[in-house]
């Protein structure tokens, strides 16, 4: 019996975030968990495109995961990282 791969939560699901999540999921490296984007519609679209995951509309709704991918635009990355660090 093989263990389930670690869960990956995705914050920001643009081209880079979707591509990495899709590749890692296809290779069995991670199992996609929650997906948070700027809008609920784009989170739903990302989940549909990836064929996995759960769209969420706010950070507080995200479940625990072993790995978090912050895939926001470069200009927002520092603020996003600081906001998530304060949550920990």
PyMOL Python script that loads the backbone (N, CA, C, O; Angstrom):
from pymol import cmd

cmd.read_pdbstr("""\
ATOM      1  N   UNK A   1       0.838  -1.166   0.000  1.00  0.00           N
ATOM      2  CA  UNK A   1       0.000   0.000   0.000  1.00  0.00           C
ATOM      3  C   UNK A   1       0.887   1.234   0.000  1.00  0.00           C
ATOM      4  O   UNK A   1       1.782   1.359   0.836  1.00  0.00           O
ATOM      5  N   UNK A   2       0.640   2.154  -0.944  1.00  0.00           N
ATOM      6  CA  UNK A   2       1.449   3.360  -1.021  1.00  0.00           C
ATOM      7  C   UNK A   2       0.766   4.499  -0.283  1.00  0.00           C
ATOM      8  O   UNK A   2      -0.460   4.578  -0.211  1.00  0.00           O
ATOM      9  N   UNK A   3       1.583   5.364   0.252  1.00  0.00           N
ATOM     10  CA  UNK A   3       1.060   6.519   0.986  1.00  0.00           C
ATOM     11  C   UNK A   3       0.565   7.562  -0.001  1.00  0.00           C
ATOM     12  O   UNK A   3       1.054   7.669  -1.126  1.00  0.00           O
ATOM     13  N   UNK A   4      -0.410   8.320   0.448  1.00  0.00           N
ATOM     14  CA  UNK A   4      -0.933   9.410  -0.365  1.00  0.00           C
ATOM     15  C   UNK A   4       0.116  10.518  -0.439  1.00  0.00           C
ATOM     16  O   UNK A   4       0.801  10.786   0.549  1.00  0.00           O
ATOM     17  N   UNK A   5       0.249  11.165  -1.601  1.00  0.00           N
ATOM     18  CA  UNK A   5       1.232  12.250  -1.677  1.00  0.00           C
ATOM     19  C   UNK A   5       0.824  13.417  -0.786  1.00  0.00           C
ATOM     20  O   UNK A   5      -0.349  13.556  -0.438  1.00  0.00           O
ATOM     21  N   UNK A   6       1.783  14.250  -0.419  1.00  0.00           N
ATOM     22  CA  UNK A   6       1.472  15.405   0.415  1.00  0.00           C
ATOM     23  C   UNK A   6       0.500  16.352  -0.303  1.00  0.00           C
ATOM     24  O   UNK A   6       0.437  16.395  -1.531  1.00  0.00           O
ATOM     25  N   UNK A   7      -0.240  17.095   0.490  1.00  0.00           N
ATOM     26  CA  UNK A   7      -1.200  18.048  -0.052  1.00  0.00           C
ATOM     27  C   UNK A   7      -0.512  19.370  -0.367  1.00  0.00           C
ATOM     28  O   UNK A   7       0.307  19.858   0.412  1.00  0.00           O
ATOM     29  N   UNK A   8      -0.856  19.943  -1.520  1.00  0.00           N
ATOM     30  CA  UNK A   8      -0.362  21.233  -1.958  1.00  0.00           C
ATOM     31  C   UNK A   8      -1.532  22.207  -2.014  1.00  0.00           C
ATOM     32  O   UNK A   8      -2.498  21.970  -2.739  1.00  0.00           O
ATOM     33  N   UNK A   9      -1.457  23.293  -1.262  1.00  0.00           N
ATOM     34  CA  UNK A   9      -2.430  24.385  -1.376  1.00  0.00           C
ATOM     35  C   UNK A   9      -1.842  25.446  -2.284  1.00  0.00           C
ATOM     36  O   UNK A   9      -0.656  25.764  -2.202  1.00  0.00           O
ATOM     37  N   UNK A  10      -2.680  25.990  -3.148  1.00  0.00           N
ATOM     38  CA  UNK A  10      -2.245  26.946  -4.154  1.00  0.00           C
ATOM     39  C   UNK A  10      -2.865  28.311  -3.891  1.00  0.00           C
ATOM     40  O   UNK A  10      -4.087  28.447  -3.836  1.00  0.00           O
ATOM     41  N   UNK A  11      -2.014  29.318  -3.729  1.00  0.00           N
ATOM     42  CA  UNK A  11      -2.462  30.702  -3.550  1.00  0.00           C
ATOM     43  C   UNK A  11      -2.017  31.458  -4.795  1.00  0.00           C
ATOM     44  O   UNK A  11      -0.835  31.755  -4.967  1.00  0.00           O
ATOM     45  N   UNK A  12      -2.970  31.763  -5.652  1.00  0.00           N
ATOM     46  CA  UNK A  12      -2.674  32.366  -6.949  1.00  0.00           C
ATOM     47  C   UNK A  12      -2.600  31.265  -7.980  1.00  0.00           C
ATOM     48  O   UNK A  12      -1.776  30.356  -7.872  1.00  0.00           O
ATOM     49  N   UNK A  13      -3.455  31.344  -8.974  1.00  0.00           N
ATOM     50  CA  UNK A  13      -3.505  30.257  -9.959  1.00  0.00           C
ATOM     51  C   UNK A  13      -3.413  30.790 -11.377  1.00  0.00           C
ATOM     52  O   UNK A  13      -4.229  30.465 -12.240  1.00  0.00           O
ATOM     53  N   UNK A  14      -2.401  31.616 -11.596  1.00  0.00           N
ATOM     54  CA  UNK A  14      -2.127  32.073 -12.954  1.00  0.00           C
ATOM     55  C   UNK A  14      -1.367  30.993 -13.703  1.00  0.00           C
ATOM     56  O   UNK A  14      -1.417  29.818 -13.339  1.00  0.00           O
ATOM     57  N   UNK A  15      -0.679  31.390 -14.728  1.00  0.00           N
ATOM     58  CA  UNK A  15       0.023  30.435 -15.589  1.00  0.00           C
ATOM     59  C   UNK A  15       1.047  29.597 -14.826  1.00  0.00           C
ATOM     60  O   UNK A  15       1.083  28.376 -14.978  1.00  0.00           O
ATOM     61  N   UNK A  16       1.868  30.233 -14.017  1.00  0.00           N
ATOM     62  CA  UNK A  16       2.909  29.493 -13.293  1.00  0.00           C
ATOM     63  C   UNK A  16       2.296  28.568 -12.250  1.00  0.00           C
ATOM     64  O   UNK A  16       2.650  27.391 -12.181  1.00  0.00           O
ATOM     65  N   UNK A  17       1.379  29.089 -11.438  1.00  0.00           N
ATOM     66  CA  UNK A  17       0.749  28.270 -10.405  1.00  0.00           C
ATOM     67  C   UNK A  17       0.028  27.067 -10.970  1.00  0.00           C
ATOM     68  O   UNK A  17       0.187  25.952 -10.473  1.00  0.00           O
ATOM     69  N   UNK A  18      -0.763  27.283 -12.006  1.00  0.00           N
ATOM     70  CA  UNK A  18      -1.490  26.160 -12.628  1.00  0.00           C
ATOM     71  C   UNK A  18      -0.544  25.144 -13.240  1.00  0.00           C
ATOM     72  O   UNK A  18      -0.740  23.937 -13.103  1.00  0.00           O
ATOM     73  N   UNK A  19       0.488  25.642 -13.919  1.00  0.00           N
ATOM     74  CA  UNK A  19       1.422  24.727 -14.581  1.00  0.00           C
ATOM     75  C   UNK A  19       2.152  23.855 -13.564  1.00  0.00           C
ATOM     76  O   UNK A  19       2.222  22.636 -13.725  1.00  0.00           O
ATOM     77  N   UNK A  20       2.692  24.474 -12.521  1.00  0.00           N
ATOM     78  CA  UNK A  20       3.404  23.689 -11.508  1.00  0.00           C
ATOM     79  C   UNK A  20       2.468  22.707 -10.807  1.00  0.00           C
ATOM     80  O   UNK A  20       2.818  21.543 -10.613  1.00  0.00           O
ATOM     81  N   UNK A  21       1.279  23.176 -10.429  1.00  0.00           N
ATOM     82  CA  UNK A  21       0.325  22.291  -9.757  1.00  0.00           C
ATOM     83  C   UNK A  21      -0.040  21.109 -10.654  1.00  0.00           C
ATOM     84  O   UNK A  21      -0.108  19.972 -10.187  1.00  0.00           O
ATOM     85  N   UNK A  22      -0.272  21.373 -11.924  1.00  0.00           N
ATOM     86  CA  UNK A  22      -0.643  20.295 -12.857  1.00  0.00           C
ATOM     87  C   UNK A  22       0.494  19.292 -13.029  1.00  0.00           C
ATOM     88  O   UNK A  22       0.263  18.083 -13.002  1.00  0.00           O
ATOM     89  N   UNK A  23       1.710  19.782 -13.205  1.00  0.00           N
ATOM     90  CA  UNK A  23       2.850  18.882 -13.393  1.00  0.00           C
ATOM     91  C   UNK A  23       3.121  18.041 -12.151  1.00  0.00           C
ATOM     92  O   UNK A  23       3.326  16.831 -12.246  1.00  0.00           O
ATOM     93  N   UNK A  24       3.120  18.684 -10.987  1.00  0.00           N
ATOM     94  CA  UNK A  24       3.380  17.949  -9.755  1.00  0.00           C
ATOM     95  C   UNK A  24       2.285  16.936  -9.465  1.00  0.00           C
ATOM     96  O   UNK A  24       2.560  15.830  -8.999  1.00  0.00           O
ATOM     97  N   UNK A  25       1.053  17.313  -9.740  1.00  0.00           N
ATOM     98  CA  UNK A  25      -0.054  16.399  -9.507  1.00  0.00           C
ATOM     99  C   UNK A  25       0.025  15.200 -10.462  1.00  0.00           C
ATOM    100  O   UNK A  25      -0.168  14.057 -10.046  1.00  0.00           O
ATOM    101  N   UNK A  26       0.309  15.468 -11.738  1.00  0.00           N
ATOM    102  CA  UNK A  26       0.409  14.390 -12.728  1.00  0.00           C
ATOM    103  C   UNK A  26       1.546  13.421 -12.392  1.00  0.00           C
ATOM    104  O   UNK A  26       1.446  12.222 -12.651  1.00  0.00           O
ATOM    105  N   UNK A  27       2.619  13.948 -11.817  1.00  0.00           N
ATOM    106  CA  UNK A  27       3.759  13.105 -11.456  1.00  0.00           C
ATOM    107  C   UNK A  27       3.575  12.415 -10.105  1.00  0.00           C
ATOM    108  O   UNK A  27       4.411  11.611  -9.695  1.00  0.00           O
ATOM    109  N   UNK A  28       2.478  12.733  -9.416  1.00  0.00           N
ATOM    110  CA  UNK A  28       2.229  12.114  -8.117  1.00  0.00           C
ATOM    111  C   UNK A  28       3.044  12.714  -6.993  1.00  0.00           C
ATOM    112  O   UNK A  28       3.136  12.126  -5.915  1.00  0.00           O
ATOM    113  N   UNK A  29       3.642  13.878  -7.224  1.00  0.00           N
ATOM    114  CA  UNK A  29       4.453  14.531  -6.211  1.00  0.00           C
ATOM    115  C   UNK A  29       3.574  15.127  -5.121  1.00  0.00           C
ATOM    116  O   UNK A  29       3.867  14.997  -3.932  1.00  0.00           O
ATOM    117  N   UNK A  30       2.484  15.787  -5.541  1.00  0.00           N
ATOM    118  CA  UNK A  30       1.546  16.410  -4.616  1.00  0.00           C
ATOM    119  C   UNK A  30       0.118  16.083  -5.027  1.00  0.00           C
ATOM    120  O   UNK A  30      -0.163  15.735  -6.174  1.00  0.00           O
ATOM    121  N   UNK A  31      -0.765  16.207  -4.057  1.00  0.00           N
ATOM    122  CA  UNK A  31      -2.214  16.126  -4.285  1.00  0.00           C
ATOM    123  C   UNK A  31      -2.735  17.530  -4.045  1.00  0.00           C
ATOM    124  O   UNK A  31      -2.492  18.106  -2.984  1.00  0.00           O
ATOM    125  N   UNK A  32      -3.451  18.093  -5.015  1.00  0.00           N
ATOM    126  CA  UNK A  32      -3.934  19.466  -4.901  1.00  0.00           C
ATOM    127  C   UNK A  32      -5.041  19.558  -3.870  1.00  0.00           C
ATOM    128  O   UNK A  32      -6.006  18.795  -3.892  1.00  0.00           O
ATOM    129  N   UNK A  33      -4.877  20.516  -2.966  1.00  0.00           N
ATOM    130  CA  UNK A  33      -5.872  20.758  -1.919  1.00  0.00           C
ATOM    131  C   UNK A  33      -6.723  21.960  -2.265  1.00  0.00           C
ATOM    132  O   UNK A  33      -7.540  21.907  -3.184  1.00  0.00           O
ATOM    133  N   UNK A  34      -6.535  23.040  -1.535  1.00  0.00           N
ATOM    134  CA  UNK A  34      -7.344  24.242  -1.723  1.00  0.00           C
ATOM    135  C   UNK A  34      -6.674  25.207  -2.686  1.00  0.00           C
ATOM    136  O   UNK A  34      -5.448  25.278  -2.779  1.00  0.00           O
ATOM    137  N   UNK A  35      -7.517  25.952  -3.404  1.00  0.00           N
ATOM    138  CA  UNK A  35      -7.041  26.932  -4.382  1.00  0.00           C
ATOM    139  C   UNK A  35      -7.679  28.275  -4.062  1.00  0.00           C
ATOM    140  O   UNK A  35      -8.904  28.397  -4.031  1.00  0.00           O
ATOM    141  N   UNK A  36      -6.849  29.278  -3.824  1.00  0.00           N
ATOM    142  CA  UNK A  36      -7.312  30.633  -3.524  1.00  0.00           C
ATOM    143  C   UNK A  36      -6.771  31.580  -4.577  1.00  0.00           C
ATOM    144  O   UNK A  36      -5.568  31.603  -4.837  1.00  0.00           O
ATOM    145  N   UNK A  37      -7.656  32.362  -5.186  1.00  0.00           N
ATOM    146  CA  UNK A  37      -7.256  33.364  -6.162  1.00  0.00           C
ATOM    147  C   UNK A  37      -7.937  34.684  -5.812  1.00  0.00           C
ATOM    148  O   UNK A  37      -8.593  34.792  -4.776  1.00  0.00           O
ATOM    149  N   UNK A  38      -7.784  35.672  -6.664  1.00  0.00           N
ATOM    150  CA  UNK A  38      -8.378  36.987  -6.399  1.00  0.00           C
ATOM    151  C   UNK A  38      -9.891  36.956  -6.371  1.00  0.00           C
ATOM    152  O   UNK A  38     -10.512  37.771  -5.689  1.00  0.00           O
ATOM    153  N   UNK A  39     -10.494  36.036  -7.095  1.00  0.00           N
ATOM    154  CA  UNK A  39     -11.959  35.971  -7.121  1.00  0.00           C
ATOM    155  C   UNK A  39     -12.413  34.520  -7.063  1.00  0.00           C
ATOM    156  O   UNK A  39     -11.696  33.623  -7.509  1.00  0.00           O
ATOM    157  N   UNK A  40     -13.608  34.286  -6.513  1.00  0.00           N
ATOM    158  CA  UNK A  40     -14.143  32.917  -6.475  1.00  0.00           C
ATOM    159  C   UNK A  40     -14.288  32.301  -7.873  1.00  0.00           C
ATOM    160  O   UNK A  40     -14.084  31.100  -8.051  1.00  0.00           O
ATOM    161  N   UNK A  41     -14.641  33.129  -8.855  1.00  0.00           N
ATOM    162  CA  UNK A  41     -14.788  32.600 -10.216  1.00  0.00           C
ATOM    163  C   UNK A  41     -13.466  32.090 -10.773  1.00  0.00           C
ATOM    164  O   UNK A  41     -13.428  31.041 -11.416  1.00  0.00           O
ATOM    165  N   UNK A  42     -12.383  32.821 -10.533  1.00  0.00           N
ATOM    166  CA  UNK A  42     -11.099  32.363 -11.059  1.00  0.00           C
ATOM    167  C   UNK A  42     -10.585  31.144 -10.288  1.00  0.00           C
ATOM    168  O   UNK A  42      -9.901  30.297 -10.862  1.00  0.00           O
ATOM    169  N   UNK A  43     -10.903  31.047  -9.006  1.00  0.00           N
ATOM    170  CA  UNK A  43     -10.540  29.838  -8.251  1.00  0.00           C
ATOM    171  C   UNK A  43     -11.289  28.632  -8.792  1.00  0.00           C
ATOM    172  O   UNK A  43     -10.715  27.552  -8.937  1.00  0.00           O
ATOM    173  N   UNK A  44     -12.567  28.813  -9.089  1.00  0.00           N
ATOM    174  CA  UNK A  44     -13.370  27.720  -9.666  1.00  0.00           C
ATOM    175  C   UNK A  44     -12.833  27.327 -11.037  1.00  0.00           C
ATOM    176  O   UNK A  44     -12.754  26.141 -11.357  1.00  0.00           O
ATOM    177  N   UNK A  45     -12.465  28.313 -11.845  1.00  0.00           N
ATOM    178  CA  UNK A  45     -11.911  28.026 -13.176  1.00  0.00           C
ATOM    179  C   UNK A  45     -10.589  27.266 -13.067  1.00  0.00           C
ATOM    180  O   UNK A  45     -10.330  26.357 -13.854  1.00  0.00           O
ATOM    181  N   UNK A  46      -9.757  27.634 -12.100  1.00  0.00           N
ATOM    182  CA  UNK A  46      -8.485  26.938 -11.908  1.00  0.00           C
ATOM    183  C   UNK A  46      -8.708  25.485 -11.512  1.00  0.00           C
ATOM    184  O   UNK A  46      -8.050  24.586 -12.035  1.00  0.00           O
ATOM    185  N   UNK A  47      -9.631  25.257 -10.592  1.00  0.00           N
ATOM    186  CA  UNK A  47      -9.935  23.893 -10.155  1.00  0.00           C
ATOM    187  C   UNK A  47     -10.475  23.070 -11.330  1.00  0.00           C
ATOM    188  O   UNK A  47     -10.116  21.905 -11.498  1.00  0.00           O
ATOM    189  N   UNK A  48     -11.337  23.687 -12.134  1.00  0.00           N
ATOM    190  CA  UNK A  48     -11.877  22.975 -13.302  1.00  0.00           C
ATOM    191  C   UNK A  48     -10.764  22.644 -14.292  1.00  0.00           C
ATOM    192  O   UNK A  48     -10.728  21.540 -14.835  1.00  0.00           O
ATOM    193  N   UNK A  49      -9.862  23.583 -14.530  1.00  0.00           N
ATOM    194  CA  UNK A  49      -8.767  23.352 -15.469  1.00  0.00           C
ATOM    195  C   UNK A  49      -7.803  22.281 -14.964  1.00  0.00           C
ATOM    196  O   UNK A  49      -7.275  21.494 -15.750  1.00  0.00           O
ATOM    197  N   UNK A  50      -7.576  22.253 -13.661  1.00  0.00           N
ATOM    198  CA  UNK A  50      -6.646  21.285 -13.074  1.00  0.00           C
ATOM    199  C   UNK A  50      -7.287  19.924 -12.827  1.00  0.00           C
ATOM    200  O   UNK A  50      -6.592  18.919 -12.678  1.00  0.00           O
ATOM    201  N   UNK A  51      -8.603  19.901 -12.785  1.00  0.00           N
ATOM    202  CA  UNK A  51      -9.301  18.636 -12.541  1.00  0.00           C
ATOM    203  C   UNK A  51      -9.168  18.145 -11.114  1.00  0.00           C
ATOM    204  O   UNK A  51      -9.360  16.960 -10.841  1.00  0.00           O
ATOM    205  N   UNK A  52      -8.842  19.047 -10.203  1.00  0.00           N
ATOM    206  CA  UNK A  52      -8.672  18.665  -8.803  1.00  0.00           C
ATOM    207  C   UNK A  52      -8.676  19.920  -7.958  1.00  0.00           C
ATOM    208  O   UNK A  52      -8.642  21.039  -8.470  1.00  0.00           O
ATOM    209  N   UNK A  53      -8.719  19.712  -6.660  1.00  0.00           N
ATOM    210  CA  UNK A  53      -8.658  20.827  -5.733  1.00  0.00           C
ATOM    211  C   UNK A  53     -10.029  21.302  -5.308  1.00  0.00           C
ATOM    212  O   UNK A  53     -11.056  20.828  -5.794  1.00  0.00           O
ATOM    213  N   UNK A  54     -10.020  22.255  -4.385  1.00  0.00           N
ATOM    214  CA  UNK A  54     -11.253  22.839  -3.862  1.00  0.00           C
ATOM    215  C   UNK A  54     -11.096  24.349  -3.887  1.00  0.00           C
ATOM    216  O   UNK A  54     -10.197  24.887  -3.239  1.00  0.00           O
ATOM    217  N   UNK A  55     -11.962  25.047  -4.630  1.00  0.00           N
ATOM    218  CA  UNK A  55     -11.846  26.508  -4.647  1.00  0.00           C
ATOM    219  C   UNK A  55     -12.301  27.099  -3.321  1.00  0.00           C
ATOM    220  O   UNK A  55     -13.292  26.652  -2.744  1.00  0.00           O
ATOM    221  N   UNK A  56     -11.583  28.095  -2.843  1.00  0.00           N
ATOM    222  CA  UNK A  56     -11.980  28.814  -1.637  1.00  0.00           C
ATOM    223  C   UNK A  56     -11.968  30.304  -1.944  1.00  0.00           C
ATOM    224  O   UNK A  56     -11.265  30.757  -2.848  1.00  0.00           O
ATOM    225  N   UNK A  57     -12.752  31.060  -1.184  1.00  0.00           N
ATOM    226  CA  UNK A  57     -12.882  32.482  -1.484  1.00  0.00           C
ATOM    227  C   UNK A  57     -12.160  33.386  -0.491  1.00  0.00           C
ATOM    228  O   UNK A  57     -12.105  34.601  -0.685  1.00  0.00           O
ATOM    229  N   UNK A  58     -11.606  32.802   0.571  1.00  0.00           N
ATOM    230  CA  UNK A  58     -10.871  33.621   1.542  1.00  0.00           C
ATOM    231  C   UNK A  58      -9.825  32.766   2.237  1.00  0.00           C
ATOM    232  O   UNK A  58      -9.993  31.553   2.365  1.00  0.00           O
ATOM    233  N   UNK A  59      -8.747  33.395   2.684  1.00  0.00           N
ATOM    234  CA  UNK A  59      -7.661  32.644   3.320  1.00  0.00           C
ATOM    235  C   UNK A  59      -8.113  31.814   4.521  1.00  0.00           C
ATOM    236  O   UNK A  59      -7.612  30.708   4.726  1.00  0.00           O
ATOM    237  N   UNK A  60      -9.036  32.322   5.303  1.00  0.00           N
ATOM    238  CA  UNK A  60      -9.480  31.604   6.506  1.00  0.00           C
ATOM    239  C   UNK A  60     -10.150  30.270   6.170  1.00  0.00           C
ATOM    240  O   UNK A  60     -10.238  29.393   7.029  1.00  0.00           O
ATOM    241  N   UNK A  61     -10.614  30.109   4.950  1.00  0.00           N
ATOM    242  CA  UNK A  61     -11.296  28.873   4.549  1.00  0.00           C
ATOM    243  C   UNK A  61     -10.323  27.777   4.122  1.00  0.00           C
ATOM    244  O   UNK A  61     -10.735  26.640   3.894  1.00  0.00           O
ATOM    245  N   UNK A  62      -9.047  28.105   4.012  1.00  0.00           N
ATOM    246  CA  UNK A  62      -8.084  27.113   3.536  1.00  0.00           C
ATOM    247  C   UNK A  62      -7.753  26.108   4.639  1.00  0.00           C
ATOM    248  O   UNK A  62      -7.533  26.463   5.797  1.00  0.00           O
ATOM    249  N   UNK A  63      -7.729  24.859   4.234  1.00  0.00           N
ATOM    250  CA  UNK A  63      -7.398  23.774   5.161  1.00  0.00           C
ATOM    251  C   UNK A  63      -5.880  23.615   5.255  1.00  0.00           C
ATOM    252  O   UNK A  63      -5.151  24.110   4.395  1.00  0.00           O
ATOM    253  N   UNK A  64      -5.409  22.938   6.279  1.00  0.00           N
ATOM    254  CA  UNK A  64      -3.963  22.697   6.401  1.00  0.00           C
ATOM    255  C   UNK A  64      -3.432  21.891   5.212  1.00  0.00           C
ATOM    256  O   UNK A  64      -4.155  21.099   4.607  1.00  0.00           O
ATOM    257  N   UNK A  65      -2.167  22.109   4.897  1.00  0.00           N
ATOM    258  CA  UNK A  65      -1.489  21.363   3.832  1.00  0.00           C
ATOM    259  C   UNK A  65      -0.014  21.264   4.194  1.00  0.00           C
ATOM    260  O   UNK A  65       0.511  22.082   4.949  1.00  0.00           O
ATOM    261  N   UNK A  66       0.637  20.264   3.652  1.00  0.00           N
ATOM    262  CA  UNK A  66       2.068  20.098   3.902  1.00  0.00           C
ATOM    263  C   UNK A  66       2.892  21.132   3.128  1.00  0.00           C
ATOM    264  O   UNK A  66       3.959  21.548   3.581  1.00  0.00           O
ATOM    265  N   UNK A  67       2.392  21.542   1.961  1.00  0.00           N
ATOM    266  CA  UNK A  67       3.125  22.471   1.105  1.00  0.00           C
ATOM    267  C   UNK A  67       2.171  23.567   0.626  1.00  0.00           C
ATOM    268  O   UNK A  67       1.017  23.304   0.287  1.00  0.00           O
ATOM    269  N   UNK A  68       2.677  24.789   0.607  1.00  0.00           N
ATOM    270  CA  UNK A  68       1.907  25.943   0.125  1.00  0.00           C
ATOM    271  C   UNK A  68       2.700  26.581  -1.005  1.00  0.00           C
ATOM    272  O   UNK A  68       3.883  26.883  -0.848  1.00  0.00           O
ATOM    273  N   UNK A  69       2.051  26.783  -2.140  1.00  0.00           N
ATOM    274  CA  UNK A  69       2.675  27.466  -3.264  1.00  0.00           C
ATOM    275  C   UNK A  69       2.056  28.849  -3.384  1.00  0.00           C
ATOM    276  O   UNK A  69       0.870  28.989  -3.681  1.00  0.00           O
ATOM    277  N   UNK A  70       2.883  29.879  -3.148  1.00  0.00           N
ATOM    278  CA  UNK A  70       2.438  31.255  -3.326  1.00  0.00           C
ATOM    279  C   UNK A  70       2.804  31.650  -4.755  1.00  0.00           C
ATOM    280  O   UNK A  70       3.961  31.955  -5.046  1.00  0.00           O
ATOM    281  N   UNK A  71       1.825  31.643  -5.632  1.00  0.00           N
ATOM    282  CA  UNK A  71       2.059  31.891  -7.053  1.00  0.00           C
ATOM    283  C   UNK A  71       1.332  33.163  -7.485  1.00  0.00           C
ATOM    284  O   UNK A  71       0.639  33.190  -8.503  1.00  0.00           O
ATOM    285  N   UNK A  72       1.506  34.202  -6.695  1.00  0.00           N
ATOM    286  CA  UNK A  72       0.892  35.485  -7.000  1.00  0.00           C
ATOM    287  C   UNK A  72       1.798  36.260  -7.965  1.00  0.00           C
ATOM    288  O   UNK A  72       2.950  35.877  -8.169  1.00  0.00           O
ATOM    289  N   UNK A  73       1.291  37.336  -8.555  1.00  0.00           N
ATOM    290  CA  UNK A  73       2.178  38.163  -9.395  1.00  0.00           C
ATOM    291  C   UNK A  73       3.378  38.656  -8.578  1.00  0.00           C
ATOM    292  O   UNK A  73       3.275  38.854  -7.367  1.00  0.00           O
ATOM    293  N   UNK A  74       4.496  38.848  -9.244  1.00  0.00           N
ATOM    294  CA  UNK A  74       5.727  39.248  -8.551  1.00  0.00           C
ATOM    295  C   UNK A  74       5.522  40.458  -7.648  1.00  0.00           C
ATOM    296  O   UNK A  74       6.054  40.497  -6.539  1.00  0.00           O
ATOM    297  N   UNK A  75       4.760  41.438  -8.106  1.00  0.00           N
ATOM    298  CA  UNK A  75       4.551  42.648  -7.332  1.00  0.00           C
ATOM    299  C   UNK A  75       3.778  42.435  -6.046  1.00  0.00           C
ATOM    300  O   UNK A  75       3.841  43.265  -5.139  1.00  0.00           O
ATOM    301  N   UNK A  76       3.057  41.345  -5.956  1.00  0.00           N
ATOM    302  CA  UNK A  76       2.250  41.052  -4.768  1.00  0.00           C
ATOM    303  C   UNK A  76       2.873  39.973  -3.887  1.00  0.00           C
ATOM    304  O   UNK A  76       2.357  39.684  -2.807  1.00  0.00           O
ATOM    305  N   UNK A  77       3.957  39.386  -4.329  1.00  0.00           N
ATOM    306  CA  UNK A  77       4.519  38.230  -3.624  1.00  0.00           C
ATOM    307  C   UNK A  77       4.980  38.564  -2.205  1.00  0.00           C
ATOM    308  O   UNK A  77       4.677  37.821  -1.272  1.00  0.00           O
ATOM    309  N   UNK A  78       5.697  39.654  -2.030  1.00  0.00           N
ATOM    310  CA  UNK A  78       6.197  39.991  -0.689  1.00  0.00           C
ATOM    311  C   UNK A  78       5.047  40.236   0.280  1.00  0.00           C
ATOM    312  O   UNK A  78       5.059  39.718   1.396  1.00  0.00           O
ATOM    313  N   UNK A  79       4.055  41.021  -0.134  1.00  0.00           N
ATOM    314  CA  UNK A  79       2.911  41.281   0.737  1.00  0.00           C
ATOM    315  C   UNK A  79       2.154  39.998   1.055  1.00  0.00           C
ATOM    316  O   UNK A  79       1.712  39.795   2.186  1.00  0.00           O
ATOM    317  N   UNK A  80       2.005  39.133   0.054  1.00  0.00           N
ATOM    318  CA  UNK A  80       1.311  37.860   0.269  1.00  0.00           C
ATOM    319  C   UNK A  80       2.079  36.992   1.256  1.00  0.00           C
ATOM    320  O   UNK A  80       1.484  36.414   2.165  1.00  0.00           O
ATOM    321  N   UNK A  81       3.373  36.898   1.087  1.00  0.00           N
ATOM    322  CA  UNK A  81       4.201  36.078   1.985  1.00  0.00           C
ATOM    323  C   UNK A  81       4.135  36.611   3.416  1.00  0.00           C
ATOM    324  O   UNK A  81       4.027  35.829   4.360  1.00  0.00           O
ATOM    325  N   UNK A  82       4.198  37.918   3.584  1.00  0.00           N
ATOM    326  CA  UNK A  82       4.120  38.502   4.926  1.00  0.00           C
ATOM    327  C   UNK A  82       2.753  38.240   5.556  1.00  0.00           C
ATOM    328  O   UNK A  82       2.663  37.922   6.742  1.00  0.00           O
ATOM    329  N   UNK A  83       1.699  38.371   4.769  1.00  0.00           N
ATOM    330  CA  UNK A  83       0.353  38.118   5.297  1.00  0.00           C
ATOM    331  C   UNK A  83       0.204  36.663   5.737  1.00  0.00           C
ATOM    332  O   UNK A  83      -0.387  36.396   6.783  1.00  0.00           O
ATOM    333  N   UNK A  84       0.728  35.722   4.956  1.00  0.00           N
ATOM    334  CA  UNK A  84       0.622  34.305   5.329  1.00  0.00           C
ATOM    335  C   UNK A  84       1.502  33.993   6.521  1.00  0.00           C
ATOM    336  O   UNK A  84       1.131  33.171   7.358  1.00  0.00           O
ATOM    337  N   UNK A  85       2.659  34.626   6.619  1.00  0.00           N
ATOM    338  CA  UNK A  85       3.545  34.391   7.763  1.00  0.00           C
ATOM    339  C   UNK A  85       2.882  34.850   9.061  1.00  0.00           C
ATOM    340  O   UNK A  85       3.056  34.211  10.099  1.00  0.00           O
ATOM    341  N   UNK A  86       2.131  35.938   9.018  1.00  0.00           N
ATOM    342  CA  UNK A  86       1.453  36.416  10.220  1.00  0.00           C
ATOM    343  C   UNK A  86       0.356  35.459  10.646  1.00  0.00           C
ATOM    344  O   UNK A  86       0.006  35.422  11.826  1.00  0.00           O
ATOM    345  N   UNK A  87      -0.188  34.695   9.736  1.00  0.00           N
ATOM    346  CA  UNK A  87      -1.232  33.726  10.066  1.00  0.00           C
ATOM    347  C   UNK A  87      -0.687  32.523  10.813  1.00  0.00           C
ATOM    348  O   UNK A  87      -1.400  31.888  11.589  1.00  0.00           O
ATOM    349  N   UNK A  88       0.571  32.215  10.578  1.00  0.00           N
ATOM    350  CA  UNK A  88       1.159  30.989  11.148  1.00  0.00           C
ATOM    351  C   UNK A  88       1.338  31.080  12.638  1.00  0.00           C
ATOM    352  O   UNK A  88       1.819  30.133  13.261  1.00  0.00           O
TER     353      UNK A  88
END
""", "prot")
cmd.dss("prot")
cmd.show_as("cartoon", "prot")
cmd.util.cbc("prot")
cmd.orient("prot")
